[in-house]
Amino acid sequence: MSESVAFLLLLLLIGYIAKNQSLFVAVTVLLVLKVLMVDAKFFTFIQSRGINWGVTIITIAVLAPIASGEIGFKDLADALKSVYAWIALLSGMAVALLAKGGVTLLAKDPHITTALVFGTILAVSLFQGVAVGPLIGAGIAYTVMKFFEFFR
């Protein structure tokens, strides 16, 4: 058994024990691809494009209430009268900017991905977190690294 299969099986077990459907399904898909002996280039392709696909799917889910008519301009105008809405607006902007830094960091320092992925796995499996962590985590790491570089 290869190291990658053993690692994936461990993650599958963690996903099962933690009852984390996202982790369980993701690992199952990757194991099926491994069993089918999909070329390693395909995994590289998934790695390079997967984050963009995930962000696109999340964006579609977030915009679906607009498409269904559940949320309209009146709702937006009403929401902007709330202090919490302004906090949410600024938080959304901050997260988008952090994620931008995360993309930059992951492109420049791919070895940091291991620590970020492990942190995400821990949060997903132990704390029922959501696996958007690597990108945001990389963005936070990038911001902190730039902060330290500034004072160096």
Stockholm file with secondary structure:
# STOCKHOLM 1.0

chainA/1-152         MSESVAFLLLLLLIGYIAKNQSLFVAVTVLLVLKVLMVDAKFFTFIQSRGINWGVTIITIAVLAPIASGEIGFKDLADALKSVYAWIALLSGMAVALLAKGGVTLLAKDPHITTALVFGTILAVSLFQGVAVGPLIGAGIAYTVMKFFEFFR
#=GR chainA/1-152 SS CCHHHHHHHHHHHHHHHTTCHHHHHHHHHHHHHHHTTCCHHHHHHHHHHHHHHHHHHHHHHHHHHHHHTSSCHHHHHHHTTSHHHHHHHHHHHHHHHHHHHHHHHHHHCTTHHHHHHHHHHHHHHHHCCCTTHHHHHHHHHHHHHHHHHHTC
#=GC SS_cons         CCHHHHHHHHHHHHHHHTTCHHHHHHHHHHHHHHHTTCCHHHHHHHHHHHHHHHHHHHHHHHHHHHHHTSSCHHHHHHHTTSHHHHHHHHHHHHHHHHHHHHHHHHHHCTTHHHHHHHHHHHHHHHHCCCTTHHHHHHHHHHHHHHHHHHTC
//
